[in-house]
């Protein structure tokens, strides 16, 4: 709605025209002022600017064109809309009126409806123009505020990065400074322990010194690694390694560590493994040692198991541009996805701590239960695996045990056809090197349950939900099958793992593996 309390100025040297036009506008509720000459009009506009001006063209001393030009040149009055009044009806007159800044043109004698319509139209345009100016001003102000905020945020980020970098440099330098004298302390503690003239009390004290020093050295090394990761200075340096030898050495190490706590340890290759893989041996060993050390540390009875398996093979690569001490030209290569699983029968991890344990200095249990450890092992392992293109997964049940696992894509120096011909002799050989007891431990710890598949009628709902990619419906169907018959547990576990990873295509393939559309069991 147009505000009828708008001020309008009428400029005309004809008194009758002034009165008739003023009467029309007053009837519509407008406030009207009158001027009988161009000079009077200029003084009136400058003292009290109106919202709109009716301006006669033909006037003595100063015509309407001149008045309009003067008003438009003044920044304080240039935006006031001017409607020209004249008995002239020539096109040239109208064009000149628009050229000097007029917004409209009314020919005498006046028609009241036309006058009112043109006034309302111009006032509405003026109001919209003013709103646009205000919105533009507001937008400019918001842009300026946002630019200031972004500049402040950018400065804060730079300061935070500089502080973080300074912290990492400080930690790295301090770690180096502390590690050198600590190494000397540990060395002399070992030498003194071998002395024959020490009393039992002195030997015990030297043992405490060495144990505390070793713990402190571990903490310093972990802090150094963490500071490198945070400063983005930790690099991955892969090369071809003897994979079987790597795993055997690792298994032998933790076999003795487990015996010290009277635990059973088993290494079990679930599938045939490639003899060589392209990986950063140091970082892979660091991750596995952290996970296996935690498993033994928080397991007080029972066993710890390391399982390794090849999950899948990807496309073959020829002439892969990787520099390595063992690389030969024009050799076919295969990308293998290898899973590493560490299971234990330890204290387990409560649901509320499953995310926190990957934070720096977080422990599974209170310090009174586990005085050893830095609380950085899982943090570092997680960050290293991210650099290697992987991530850690966790399943745990309090007081029953935990399972950590991760999948790693690695290059093998063999064509894919090699893996189709290889049999399980390699897997059996690796297990036999650790003794027949390893097989018994594994079978006792993780018996492979017999896979009982639900009937086709029950699977159709799950199949449809997986086809639609409906997360909630898939989980509901899995829960329904689990409650329907406990014998379906092994099948439900497989589907649940795929659903957690949103692998709906794998769910469909799993169902198709056991049933065709006729409802008969297929051969695998």
C-alpha positions as CSV (number, residue, x, y, z in Angstrom):
1,X,0.0,0.0,0.0
2,X,1.2,3.5,-0.9
3,X,1.4,5.9,2.0
4,X,-1.2,8.7,1.3
5,X,0.6,11.1,3.7
6,X,3.2,11.7,1.0
7,X,4.2,15.3,0.2
8,X,3.6,16.5,-3.4
9,X,4.8,19.9,-4.8
10,X,2.8,21.4,-7.8
11,X,4.7,24.0,-9.8
12,X,2.6,26.0,-12.3
13,X,2.2,29.7,-13.1
14,X,-1.5,29.2,-13.8
15,X,-3.5,29.5,-10.6
16,X,-6.5,27.5,-11.9
17,X,-4.3,24.6,-12.8
18,X,-2.8,24.7,-9.3
19,X,-6.1,24.6,-7.7
20,X,-7.7,21.9,-9.8
21,X,-4.7,19.6,-9.5
22,X,-4.3,20.2,-5.8
23,X,-8.0,19.4,-5.3
24,X,-7.6,16.0,-7.0
25,X,-4.6,15.1,-4.9
26,X,-6.0,16.3,-1.6
27,X,-9.1,14.1,-2.2
28,X,-6.7,11.1,-2.4
29,X,-5.2,12.1,1.0
30,X,-1.9,13.6,-0.2
31,X,-0.3,16.6,1.4
32,X,0.0,19.3,-1.3
33,X,2.2,22.4,-1.6
34,X,2.1,24.9,-4.5
35,X,4.7,27.1,-6.3
36,X,3.8,29.7,-9.0
37,X,7.3,30.0,-10.5
38,X,10.5,28.1,-11.1
39,X,12.5,30.1,-8.7
40,X,9.9,29.7,-5.9
41,X,9.9,25.9,-6.7
42,X,13.7,25.7,-6.3
43,X,13.6,27.5,-2.9
44,X,10.7,25.3,-1.7
45,X,12.4,22.0,-2.7
46,X,15.7,22.9,-1.1
47,X,14.1,23.9,2.2
48,X,11.6,21.1,2.4
49,X,12.1,18.3,-0.2
50,X,8.8,16.8,-1.4
51,X,8.3,13.1,-2.3
52,X,7.1,14.0,-5.8
53,X,6.9,17.1,-8.1
54,X,4.4,18.1,-10.7
55,X,6.3,20.6,-12.9
56,X,4.8,22.8,-15.7
57,X,7.0,23.2,-18.8
58,X,5.8,26.7,-20.0
59,X,6.6,29.3,-17.3
60,X,8.0,32.8,-17.5
61,X,11.6,33.6,-16.5
62,X,12.5,29.9,-15.9
63,X,10.8,27.0,-17.7
64,X,10.2,23.6,-16.4
65,X,13.2,22.0,-18.3
66,X,15.6,24.4,-16.5
67,X,14.1,23.7,-13.1
68,X,14.3,20.0,-13.6
69,X,17.9,20.2,-14.8
70,X,18.9,22.2,-11.7
71,X,17.2,19.8,-9.3
72,X,18.7,16.7,-11.0
73,X,22.2,18.2,-10.7
74,X,21.8,18.5,-6.9
75,X,22.6,15.3,-5.0
76,X,20.0,16.1,-2.3
77,X,17.2,16.6,-4.8
78,X,18.3,14.5,-7.7
79,X,16.3,11.4,-6.7
80,X,12.9,13.2,-6.4
81,X,10.6,12.0,-9.2
82,X,9.3,14.8,-11.5
83,X,6.1,14.5,-13.6
84,X,5.9,17.2,-16.3
85,X,2.7,19.1,-17.0
86,X,1.9,20.8,-20.3
87,X,-0.7,21.5,-22.9
88,X,1.9,20.5,-25.5
89,X,1.5,17.1,-27.1
90,X,4.4,17.0,-29.4
91,X,6.8,14.0,-29.3
92,X,9.8,16.2,-29.2
93,X,8.5,18.0,-26.1
94,X,8.0,14.6,-24.3
95,X,11.5,13.4,-25.3
96,X,13.1,16.6,-24.0
97,X,11.2,16.2,-20.8
98,X,12.6,12.7,-20.3
99,X,16.0,13.8,-21.4
100,X,16.4,16.4,-18.6
101,X,15.3,13.8,-15.9
102,X,11.5,13.6,-15.9
103,X,9.9,10.3,-15.1
104,X,6.4,10.9,-16.6
105,X,4.3,13.3,-18.6
106,X,0.7,14.5,-18.2
107,X,-1.1,16.6,-20.8
108,X,-3.6,19.3,-19.8
109,X,-6.5,19.3,-19.2
110,X,-6.1,16.8,-16.3
111,X,-8.1,13.6,-15.9
112,X,-8.4,12.8,-12.2
113,X,-8.1,8.9,-12.5
114,X,-5.0,9.3,-14.8
115,X,-3.3,11.8,-12.3
116,X,-4.0,9.5,-9.3
117,X,-2.7,6.4,-11.2
118,X,0.5,8.0,-12.4
119,X,1.2,9.4,-8.9
120,X,0.7,6.1,-7.2
121,X,2.8,4.3,-9.8
122,X,5.7,6.8,-9.3
123,X,5.5,6.6,-5.5
124,X,5.5,2.9,-5.6
125,X,8.5,2.8,-7.9
126,X,10.2,5.3,-5.6
127,X,9.5,3.1,-2.6
128,X,10.8,0.0,-4.3
129,X,13.9,1.9,-5.4
130,X,14.5,3.1,-1.8
131,X,14.1,-0.5,-0.5
132,X,16.6,-1.7,-3.1
133,X,19.0,1.0,-2.0
134,X,18.6,0.0,1.6
135,X,18.9,-3.7,0.8
136,X,22.1,-3.1,-1.2
137,X,23.5,-1.1,1.7
138,X,22.6,-3.9,4.1
139,X,24.2,-6.4,1.8
140,X,27.3,-4.4,1.5
141,X,27.5,-4.1,5.3
142,X,27.0,-7.9,5.7
143,X,29.7,-8.6,3.1
144,X,32.0,-6.3,4.9
145,X,31.3,-8.0,8.2
146,X,31.8,-11.4,6.6
147,X,35.0,-10.3,5.1
148,X,36.2,-9.0,8.5
149,X,35.1,-12.3,10.1
150,X,36.9,-14.4,7.5
151,X,40.0,-12.3,7.8
152,X,39.9,-12.7,11.6
153,X,39.2,-16.5,11.2
154,X,42.1,-16.8,8.7
155,X,44.4,-15.0,11.1
156,X,43.3,-17.2,14.0
157,X,43.9,-20.3,11.8
158,X,47.3,-19.1,10.9
159,X,48.1,-18.4,14.5
160,X,46.8,-21.8,15.6
161,X,48.8,-23.5,12.9
162,X,51.9,-21.6,13.9
163,X,51.4,-22.5,17.5
164,X,50.8,-26.1,16.6
165,X,53.9,-26.2,14.5
166,X,55.9,-24.5,17.2
167,X,54.6,-27.1,19.7
168,X,55.5,-30.0,17.4
169,X,59.0,-28.5,16.8
170,X,59.4,-28.1,20.6
171,X,58.3,-31.6,21.3
172,X,60.5,-33.0,18.6
173,X,63.6,-31.1,19.9
174,X,62.8,-32.0,23.5
175,X,62.3,-35.6,22.6
176,X,65.7,-35.7,20.9
177,X,67.4,-33.9,23.8
178,X,65.8,-36.3,26.4
179,X,66.4,-39.5,24.4
180,X,70.2,-39.2,24.2
181,X,70.9,-39.1,28.0
182,X,68.1,-41.6,28.6
183,X,69.8,-44.1,26.3
184,X,73.0,-43.7,28.3
185,X,71.1,-44.4,31.5
186,X,69.6,-47.5,30.1
187,X,72.9,-48.7,28.8
188,X,74.7,-48.3,32.2
189,X,71.7,-49.9,34.0
190,X,72.2,-53.0,31.8
191,X,75.9,-53.1,32.4
192,X,75.4,-52.8,36.2
193,X,72.8,-55.5,36.2
194,X,75.5,-57.9,34.8
195,X,77.9,-57.0,37.6
196,X,78.5,-60.0,40.0
197,X,79.2,-57.9,43.1
198,X,75.7,-56.3,43.4
199,X,73.4,-57.3,46.2
200,X,69.9,-58.6,45.5
201,X,68.5,-55.3,46.7
202,X,70.8,-53.4,44.3
203,X,69.8,-55.7,41.4
204,X,66.2,-55.0,42.1
205,X,66.8,-51.3,42.1
206,X,68.7,-51.5,38.8
207,X,65.8,-53.4,37.4
208,X,63.4,-50.7,38.5
209,X,65.7,-48.1,36.9
210,X,65.8,-50.0,33.6
211,X,62.0,-50.6,33.6
212,X,61.2,-47.0,34.3
213,X,63.7,-45.8,31.8
214,X,62.3,-48.1,29.1
215,X,58.8,-46.8,29.8
216,X,60.1,-43.2,29.5
217,X,61.9,-44.0,26.3
218,X,58.7,-45.4,24.8
219,X,56.8,-42.3,25.8
220,X,59.4,-40.1,24.2
221,X,59.4,-42.1,21.0
222,X,55.6,-42.0,20.9
223,X,55.5,-38.2,21.4
224,X,58.1,-37.8,18.7
225,X,56.0,-39.8,16.3
226,X,52.8,-38.0,17.2
227,X,54.5,-34.6,16.8
228,X,55.8,-35.6,13.3
229,X,52.3,-36.7,12.3
230,X,50.7,-33.5,13.6
231,X,53.3,-31.4,11.8
232,X,52.7,-33.5,8.7
233,X,56.3,-34.6,8.5
234,X,55.8,-38.3,9.0
235,X,56.2,-39.9,5.6
236,X,55.5,-43.4,4.3
237,X,58.4,-45.2,2.5
238,X,57.2,-48.4,1.0
239,X,59.4,-51.1,-0.5
240,X,59.1,-54.8,-1.3
241,X,59.5,-57.0,1.9
242,X,59.5,-60.7,2.6
243,X,55.9,-60.8,4.0
244,X,56.1,-64.4,5.4
245,X,59.3,-63.7,7.2
246,X,57.9,-60.4,8.5
247,X,54.9,-62.1,10.0
248,X,56.9,-65.0,11.4
249,X,59.3,-62.7,13.3
250,X,56.3,-60.8,14.7
251,X,54.6,-64.0,15.8
252,X,57.8,-65.2,17.5
253,X,58.2,-61.9,19.4
254,X,54.7,-61.9,20.8
255,X,54.7,-65.7,21.5
256,X,57.4,-65.0,24.2
257,X,55.6,-61.9,25.4
258,X,52.4,-63.9,25.9
259,X,54.3,-66.7,27.7
260,X,55.6,-64.2,30.2
261,X,51.9,-63.6,31.2
262,X,51.0,-67.3,30.9
263,X,48.8,-66.5,27.9
264,X,48.4,-68.5,24.7
265,X,49.3,-66.8,21.4
266,X,48.6,-68.0,17.9
267,X,49.3,-66.6,14.5
268,X,47.0,-68.0,11.9
269,X,47.0,-67.2,8.1
270,X,43.4,-67.7,7.0
271,X,44.3,-67.7,3.3
272,X,47.4,-68.2,1.2
273,X,49.5,-65.0,1.5
274,X,51.8,-63.4,-1.2
275,X,55.5,-64.0,-0.4
276,X,56.3,-60.3,-1.1
277,X,54.3,-57.1,-0.7
278,X,55.1,-53.5,-1.3
279,X,54.6,-51.7,2.0
280,X,56.4,-49.5,4.6
281,X,57.7,-52.3,6.8
282,X,58.6,-50.0,9.7
283,X,55.2,-48.4,10.0
284,X,53.2,-51.6,9.5
285,X,55.3,-53.3,12.2
286,X,54.7,-50.3,14.5
287,X,50.9,-50.5,14.1
288,X,50.8,-54.3,14.6
289,X,53.1,-54.1,17.6
290,X,50.9,-51.4,19.2
291,X,47.8,-53.5,18.7
292,X,49.3,-56.8,19.8
293,X,51.0,-55.1,22.8
294,X,47.6,-53.7,23.9
295,X,46.0,-57.1,23.4
296,X,48.5,-58.8,25.7
297,X,48.6,-55.9,28.2
298,X,44.9,-56.0,28.8
299,X,44.4,-59.8,28.7
300,X,45.0,-61.4,32.0
301,X,43.9,-65.0,31.1
302,X,43.1,-66.8,27.9
303,X,44.8,-66.0,24.6
304,X,45.7,-63.5,21.9
305,X,45.4,-64.2,18.2
306,X,46.8,-62.7,15.0
307,X,44.9,-63.5,11.9
308,X,46.0,-62.5,8.4
309,X,44.0,-63.1,5.2
310,X,43.8,-61.8,1.6
311,X,40.3,-60.4,1.1
312,X,40.5,-59.7,-2.7
313,X,42.7,-59.1,-5.7
314,X,42.4,-56.2,-8.0
315,X,43.5,-55.5,-11.5
316,X,46.9,-56.4,-12.8
317,X,49.4,-53.6,-13.4
318,X,52.2,-53.5,-15.9
319,X,55.3,-51.4,-15.8
320,X,54.2,-49.8,-12.5
321,X,56.3,-46.8,-11.8
322,X,57.5,-47.7,-8.3
323,X,61.2,-47.4,-7.4
324,X,62.3,-50.3,-5.3
325,X,65.5,-52.3,-4.7
326,X,63.7,-55.4,-5.9
327,X,61.7,-54.1,-8.8
328,X,62.3,-55.6,-12.3
329,X,61.1,-54.1,-15.6
330,X,57.9,-55.2,-17.3
331,X,56.6,-57.4,-14.4
332,X,52.9,-57.9,-13.9
333,X,51.7,-56.8,-10.5
334,X,48.5,-57.4,-8.6
335,X,46.9,-55.2,-6.0
336,X,45.9,-57.3,-3.0
337,X,43.6,-56.3,-0.1
338,X,45.0,-57.9,3.1
339,X,43.2,-57.9,6.4
340,X,45.0,-58.0,9.7
341,X,42.9,-59.1,12.8
342,X,44.0,-59.0,16.4
343,X,41.7,-60.8,18.8
344,X,42.0,-61.2,22.6
345,X,40.0,-62.6,25.5
346,X,40.8,-59.6,27.7
347,X,38.9,-57.0,29.7
348,X,37.1,-55.6,26.6
349,X,36.1,-52.0,26.0
350,X,32.8,-50.4,27.0
351,X,30.8,-48.7,24.2
352,X,31.3,-45.2,25.7
353,X,35.1,-45.6,25.5
354,X,35.4,-47.0,22.0
355,X,35.9,-43.6,20.4
356,X,37.9,-42.1,23.2
357,X,40.6,-44.8,23.2
358,X,41.8,-43.4,19.8
359,X,42.4,-40.0,21.5
360,X,45.9,-39.1,22.8
361,X,46.7,-40.3,26.3
362,X,43.4,-42.2,26.7
363,X,43.5,-45.6,28.4
364,X,41.1,-48.6,28.2
365,X,41.2,-49.0,32.0
366,X,42.2,-46.7,34.9
367,X,45.8,-46.3,35.7
368,X,45.5,-48.5,38.7
369,X,44.6,-51.4,36.5
370,X,47.3,-50.8,33.9
371,X,50.3,-48.7,35.0
372,X,52.2,-49.4,31.8
373,X,51.6,-47.7,28.5
374,X,51.6,-44.1,27.1
375,X,48.1,-43.9,25.9
376,X,49.4,-42.9,22.4
377,X,49.7,-46.3,20.7
378,X,46.2,-46.4,19.3
379,X,46.3,-42.7,18.3
380,X,49.5,-43.1,16.4
381,X,48.4,-46.4,14.8
382,X,45.2,-44.8,13.6
383,X,47.0,-41.8,12.1
384,X,49.6,-44.0,10.4
385,X,46.9,-46.2,8.8
386,X,45.2,-43.0,7.5
387,X,48.5,-42.1,5.8
388,X,48.6,-45.7,4.4
389,X,45.0,-45.4,3.1
390,X,43.3,-47.5,5.7
391,X,41.5,-47.2,9.1
392,X,41.1,-49.3,12.3
393,X,37.8,-51.1,13.1
394,X,36.9,-52.4,16.5
395,X,34.5,-54.9,18.0
396,X,34.5,-55.5,21.8
397,X,32.5,-56.9,24.6
398,X,33.4,-56.0,28.2
399,X,35.0,-58.8,30.2
400,X,35.0,-61.1,27.1
401,X,37.5,-59.6,24.7
402,X,38.2,-57.3,21.8
403,X,39.0,-57.5,18.1
404,X,40.8,-54.8,16.2
405,X,41.3,-55.1,12.4
406,X,42.3,-53.1,9.4
407,X,42.4,-53.7,5.6
408,X,45.5,-52.6,3.6
409,X,45.8,-52.4,-0.2
410,X,49.4,-53.5,-1.2
411,X,51.1,-54.3,-4.4
412,X,52.4,-57.8,-5.0
413,X,55.2,-58.6,-7.5
414,X,53.2,-61.5,-9.0
415,X,50.5,-61.8,-11.7
416,X,46.9,-62.6,-10.5
417,X,47.1,-66.0,-12.1
418,X,49.7,-67.0,-9.5
419,X,47.1,-66.7,-6.7
420,X,44.6,-68.9,-8.5
421,X,47.1,-71.8,-8.7
422,X,48.6,-71.5,-5.2
423,X,47.2,-73.9,-2.6
424,X,47.0,-73.9,1.2
425,X,50.4,-75.5,1.7
426,X,52.0,-72.1,2.5
427,X,49.3,-71.4,5.1
428,X,49.8,-74.8,6.7
429,X,53.6,-74.4,6.7
430,X,53.4,-71.0,8.5
431,X,51.1,-72.5,11.1
432,X,53.2,-75.6,11.7
433,X,56.3,-73.4,12.4
434,X,54.4,-72.2,15.4
435,X,53.4,-75.7,16.4
436,X,50.2,-77.7,16.2
437,X,49.1,-75.9,19.4
438,X,48.4,-72.8,17.3
439,X,45.7,-74.6,15.4
440,X,44.1,-75.8,18.6
441,X,44.1,-72.3,20.1
442,X,42.5,-70.8,17.0
443,X,39.9,-73.4,16.8
444,X,39.1,-73.0,20.5
445,X,39.1,-69.2,20.3
446,X,37.2,-68.6,17.0
447,X,35.3,-71.7,15.9
448,X,33.8,-71.2,12.5
449,X,30.1,-71.7,13.2
450,X,28.1,-73.7,10.7
451,X,26.4,-71.4,8.3
452,X,22.6,-71.9,8.4
453,X,20.9,-69.8,5.8
454,X,17.3,-68.6,6.3
455,X,14.7,-69.9,3.8
456,X,14.0,-67.9,0.6
457,X,10.7,-66.5,1.9
458,X,12.6,-64.8,4.8
459,X,15.4,-63.6,2.6
460,X,13.2,-61.8,0.1
461,X,12.5,-58.9,2.5
462,X,16.2,-58.5,3.2
463,X,17.0,-58.7,-0.5
464,X,14.5,-56.0,-1.3
465,X,15.7,-53.7,1.5
466,X,19.3,-54.1,0.2
467,X,18.3,-53.4,-3.3
468,X,16.7,-50.1,-2.2
469,X,19.8,-49.2,0.0
470,X,17.5,-48.6,2.9
471,X,19.8,-48.7,6.0
472,X,17.1,-48.8,8.6
473,X,15.1,-51.5,6.9
474,X,18.1,-53.7,6.3
475,X,19.0,-53.5,10.0
476,X,15.4,-54.2,11.0
477,X,15.4,-57.3,8.7
478,X,18.7,-58.5,10.2
479,X,17.4,-58.1,13.7
480,X,14.2,-60.0,12.7
481,X,16.2,-62.9,11.3
482,X,18.4,-63.0,14.5
483,X,15.3,-63.2,16.7
484,X,13.6,-65.7,14.4
485,X,16.2,-68.4,14.9
486,X,19.5,-68.4,16.8
487,X,21.0,-70.8,14.2
488,X,21.1,-67.9,11.7
489,X,23.7,-66.1,13.8
490,X,26.7,-66.8,11.5
491,X,24.7,-65.6,8.4
492,X,23.3,-62.6,10.3
493,X,26.9,-61.6,11.4
494,X,28.1,-61.6,7.8
495,X,25.2,-59.5,6.6
496,X,25.5,-57.1,9.6
497,X,29.2,-56.5,8.8
498,X,28.4,-55.7,5.2
499,X,25.5,-53.4,6.3
500,X,27.7,-51.5,8.7
501,X,30.0,-50.7,5.7
502,X,27.0,-49.9,3.5
503,X,28.1,-52.7,1.1
504,X,24.6,-53.5,-0.2
505,X,25.9,-55.0,-3.5
506,X,27.9,-57.5,-1.3
507,X,24.7,-58.3,0.6
508,X,22.9,-59.1,-2.7
509,X,25.8,-61.2,-3.9
510,X,25.9,-63.1,-0.6
511,X,22.2,-63.9,-0.9
512,X,22.6,-64.9,-4.5
513,X,25.5,-67.2,-3.5
514,X,23.2,-69.5,-1.6
515,X,19.9,-69.2,-3.4
516,X,18.7,-68.8,-7.0
517,X,15.4,-67.2,-7.8
518,X,13.7,-70.6,-7.8
519,X,14.4,-71.0,-4.2
520,X,16.9,-73.9,-4.5
521,X,20.3,-74.0,-2.8
522,X,23.1,-73.2,-5.3
523,X,26.5,-74.7,-5.3
524,X,29.4,-72.5,-4.2
